């Protein structure tokens, strides 16, 4: 890997998989292998970009700390079980290392909400390096008003301000590269503090470095609670830590991804804003956290969901903002070129207004899992679940947008299955919680009606598989959820036939799967293999007793991770390039559930059906 620029000297866009995630559970930064932070929104995941070069182009700002000239990366990794990232370059006879992270724990101390700490150190010989600090806030790439306060550079945009300090003190000016020489034994530390509608708090670089070291200790302690017997434990730990970094700590709501408009089809228009909370994705994460002994994360999300959904119940919106409000209407950002020319760059997401039946199933199933884990359901939680189940019992016959948010509603079989799951799990919760007999009968009648209709209209006898929608021969990889539900016995030919048909007919090569037949969704362009589907296949195989196949498939998917163990939403089967918003909560949650399924699979392999 090299730190590259084009013939004009301008930095080339890095591959999506080249980016590392820095996070503090309130916002996140993406940093390229050349040391450039090319994406950071403030003060939250869904705030305005401070550094937006990733999709806004060179004028959208960046913060690069690294070699002054192109150099080869010889090592790049997270410190084990932490969120601290290290990158080492070979520069002549020397080595230059950038160690960086964000401070997550700020409670009880006078600290800025966002604190980014970066340290350059050299070994072997002195190394020429550079600091490029070019903050540009918002859609119009606004330059800051600049001042110097004591030892810090202060940049202001009305209610938002950042302070950059360094030790030793450097003559940094926004938009102008600052050359420095890093000598062995004399590290250079930079600390960036962000303030929004509050006073700027400057933290001395030495103190900021100690705060980062303390944070590392907390992350290591957090990961020690993960089951040591888990297969692929290190990959699970990295995914869980990534999920935690992408959970907004003030509300305990996880964003689907910290980015907007990274393309599913490079150069095309399949670019969406994922900086919001999908109850579906979050519920899958709840189950993952519960299964590894992290009930606090699950409890926090369910409490948030009660708050977020209170004004629209019993309707459950497909997505919310971090604070549980309506998601802004989808709109393009004028003048933003997009990643590799993939335009438009979008803010907001119109999927928020869709009817998606499957979301109710995921949420109620997560609530049931929470209760099964011995956690108490509050009266308000049970009231919300009853309302969701009542809505499913009433509306399940209607077409919906489905899990893939197709903008022309259809009778999606996966949605019906999840409607069945919602009613079944609500009935199970009702075994230990008060419920009127009339309501119980209504749920049971609706659940059985869903099962009868899906078996009659959602199954193709010729293919031996459930299908994507009624009166369609297309398949849907989301149907890999089938062996987890209990609608059909896991030994049923229908279950095994569905798994095998999806694995064969939706194959994108190797362990990769398309989520449905490419080009069959009404959007222009194409897309890559959908990574969560491969982990769902692992989970399905393990659940039906085909453990050997599941392990082999999981190992193959590990080989498709980014060099830092992160996953986007999709992968280009031809090139192996990561596509879509990154890192993706749904992919990492599916990885954890796949590993858990392998752990719990029968030791005697049943073989393929």
Rosetta blueprint (number, residue, H / E / L):
1 X L
2 X E
3 X L
4 X L
5 X E
6 X L
7 X L
8 X L
9 X L
10 X L
11 X E
12 X L
13 X L
14 X L
15 X L
16 X H
17 X H
18 X H
19 X L
20 X E
21 X E
22 X E
23 X E
24 X L
25 X L
26 X L
27 X L
28 X E
29 X E
30 X E
31 X E
32 X L
33 X L
34 X L
35 X L
36 X E
37 X E
38 X E
39 X E
40 X E
41 X E
42 X E
43 X L
44 X L
45 X L
46 X L
47 X L
48 X E
49 X E
50 X E
51 X E
52 X L
53 X H
54 X H
55 X H
56 X H
57 X L
58 X H
59 X H
60 X H
61 X L
62 X E
63 X E
64 X E
65 X E
66 X E
67 X E
68 X L
69 X L
70 X L
71 X L
72 X E
73 X E
74 X E
75 X E
76 X E
77 X E
78 X E
79 X L
80 X L
81 X L
82 X L
83 X L
84 X L
85 X E
86 X E
87 X E
88 X E
89 X E
90 X E
91 X E
92 X L
93 X L
94 X E
95 X E
96 X E
97 X E
98 X E
99 X E
100 X E
101 X E
102 X E
103 X L
104 X L
105 X L
106 X L
107 X L
108 X L
109 X L
110 X L
111 X L
112 X L
113 X L
114 X E
115 X E
116 X E
117 X E
118 X E
119 X E
120 X E
121 X E
122 X E
123 X E
124 X L
125 X L
126 X L
127 X E
128 X E
129 X E
130 X E
131 X E
132 X E
133 X E
134 X E
135 X L
136 X L
137 X E
138 X L
139 X L
140 X L
141 X L
142 X E
143 X L
144 X L
145 X E
146 X E
147 X E
148 X E
149 X E
150 X L
151 X L
152 X E
153 X E
154 X E
155 X E
156 X E
157 X E
158 X L
159 X L
160 X E
161 X E
162 X E
163 X E
164 X E
165 X E
166 X E
167 X E
168 X L
169 X L
170 X L
171 X L
172 X L
173 X E
174 X L
175 X L
176 X E
177 X L
178 X E
179 X E
180 X E
181 X E
182 X E
183 X E
184 X L
185 X L
186 X E
187 X L
188 X E
189 X E
190 X E
191 X E
192 X E
193 X E
194 X E
195 X E
196 X E
197 X L
198 X L
199 X L
200 X L
201 X L
202 X L
203 X L
204 X L
205 X H
206 X H
207 X H
208 X H
209 X H
210 X H
211 X H
212 X H
213 X H
214 X H
215 X H
216 X H
217 X H
218 X H
219 X H
220 X H
221 X H
222 X H
223 X H
224 X H
225 X L
226 X L
227 X L
228 X L
229 X L
230 X L
231 X L
232 X L
233 X H
234 X H
235 X H
236 X H
237 X H
238 X H
239 X H
240 X H
241 X H
242 X H
243 X H
244 X H
245 X H
246 X L
247 X E
248 X E
249 X L
250 X L
251 X L
252 X L
253 X E
254 X E
255 X L
256 X L
257 X L
258 X L
259 X L
260 X E
261 X L
262 X L
263 X L
264 X L
265 X L
266 X L
267 X L
268 X L
269 X L
270 X L
271 X L
272 X L
273 X E
274 X L
275 X L
276 X L
277 X E
278 X L
279 X H
280 X H
281 X H
282 X H
283 X H
284 X H
285 X H
286 X H
287 X H
288 X H
289 X H
290 X H
291 X H
292 X L
293 X L
294 X L
295 X H
296 X H
297 X H
298 X H
299 X H
300 X H
301 X H
302 X H
303 X H
304 X H
305 X H
306 X H
307 X H
308 X H
309 X H
310 X L
311 X L
312 X L
313 X L
314 X L
315 X L
316 X L
317 X L
318 X L
319 X L
320 X E
321 X L
322 X L
323 X L
324 X L
325 X L
326 X L
327 X L
328 X L
329 X L
330 X L
331 X E
332 X E
333 X L
334 X L
335 X L
336 X L
337 X L
338 X L
339 X H
340 X H
341 X H
342 X L
343 X L
344 X L
345 X L
346 X E
347 X E
348 X L
349 X L
350 X H
351 X H
352 X H
353 X H
354 X L
355 X L
356 X L
357 X L
358 X H
359 X H
360 X H
361 X H
362 X H
363 X H
364 X H
365 X H
366 X H
367 X H
368 X H
369 X H
370 X H
371 X H
372 X H
373 X L
374 X L
375 X L
376 X L
377 X L
378 X L
379 X H
380 X H
381 X H
382 X H
383 X H
384 X H
385 X H
386 X H
387 X H
388 X H
389 X H
390 X H
391 X H
392 X H
393 X H
394 X H
395 X H
396 X L
397 X L
398 X L
399 X L
400 X E
401 X L
402 X L
403 X L
404 X L
405 X L
406 X L
407 X L
408 X L
409 X L
410 X E
411 X L
412 X E
413 X H
414 X H
415 X H
416 X H
417 X H
418 X H
419 X H
420 X H
421 X H
422 X H
423 X H
424 X H
425 X H
426 X H
427 X H
428 X H
429 X H
430 X H
431 X L
432 X L
433 X L
434 X L
435 X L
436 X L
437 X H
438 X H
439 X H
440 X H
441 X H
442 X H
443 X H
444 X H
445 X H
446 X H
447 X H
448 X H
449 X H
450 X H
451 X H
452 X H
453 X H
454 X H
455 X H
456 X H
457 X H
458 X L
459 X E
460 X E
461 X L
462 X L
463 X L
464 X L
465 X E
466 X E
467 X L
468 X L
469 X E
470 X L
471 X L
472 X L
473 X L
474 X L
475 X L
476 X E
477 X H
478 X H
479 X H
480 X H
481 X H
482 X H
483 X H
484 X H
485 X H
486 X L
487 X L
488 X L
489 X L
490 X L
491 X L
492 X L
493 X H
494 X H
495 X H
496 X H
497 X H
498 X H
499 X H
500 X H
501 X H
502 X H
503 X H
504 X H
505 X H
506 X L
507 X E
508 X E
509 X E
510 X L
511 X L
512 X E
513 X E
514 X L
515 X L
516 X E
517 X L
518 X L
519 X L
520 X L
521 X L
522 X L
523 X L
524 X L
525 X L
526 X L
527 X L
528 X L
529 X E
530 X E
531 X H
532 X H
533 X H
534 X H
535 X H
536 X H
537 X H
538 X H
539 X H
540 X H
541 X H
542 X H
543 X H
544 X L
545 X L
546 X L
547 X H
548 X H
549 X H
550 X H
551 X H
552 X H
553 X H
554 X H
555 X H
556 X H
557 X H
558 X H
559 X L
560 X L
561 X L
562 X L
563 X L
564 X L
565 X L
566 X L
567 X L
568 X E
569 X E
570 X E
571 X E
572 X L
573 X L
574 X L
575 X L
576 X L
577 X L
578 X E
579 X E
580 X E
581 X E
582 X E
583 X L
584 X L
585 X H
586 X H
587 X H
588 X H
589 X H
590 X H
591 X H
592 X H
593 X H
594 X H
595 X H
596 X H
597 X H
598 X H
599 X H
600 X H
601 X L
602 X L
603 X L
604 X L
605 X L
606 X L
607 X L
608 X L
609 X L
